[in-house]
Amino acid sequence: MTKHTIITIKKVSVKARYKFIWLKSIEGLDLSKHCAAGLIGTTYTTRIMHEEIINKSSDKHLTLRSRNGLYYLCGVSEPYIWKNNFHLPFKYAENKLIRFESNGIEVETINAERIELHDINRQKCRFPGAHFPEYYTCRNWQFANMLINNEIDGYFVKNTYGYCYEVHRGIENDFFAEMDLHNFK
């Protein structure tokens, strides 16, 4: 059975103006939506992030536990200028560290590695709205498509209905073999 992952966020230092700063554990995807709504999972809202970790002393940490160990940290700039937004997708990686700074936000984690975002090939997208700029320019939506196109090592997706997907950690064949064993016990 898949064990839970533990990632520690040691630091989130914010030196720029952001309207929203949120963190999500990624458990599912909905390609019919862009921005935060397209990433399905437990959300740490702006309020929670400020209470728990943003600009706190060095002895204050945020411990993340999940089955997938896959997260997305996003900051929406104020005033809204897309190039000033902050994006940090990351995944569980035992004994690895992230030290990442961009657009006035600095983050340090333990047991995680950063996932590099890139522009996606819209011809490969499985959603008919992929030609609309609000979709193909959205980094959250690009990340979702990277998952669906198997571009993030250690993760696979399973289509549940329409443009919605479950996200799983591991190797697809091992996951379904394990599920079959549990169903017959």
Secondary structure, DSSP 8 states (H G I E B T S, - for coil): ----EEEEEEEEEE-S-EEEEEEEE-SEEETTS-GGGGEES-EE-HHHHHHHTBT--TT--EEEEESS-EEEEEEEESS--GGG-EEEEEEEEEEEEEEEEETTEEEEEEEEEE-------GGG-SSGGGGSHHHHT-HHHHHHHHHHTT-STTEEEEEEETTEEEEEES-HHHHHHHHHHHHT-
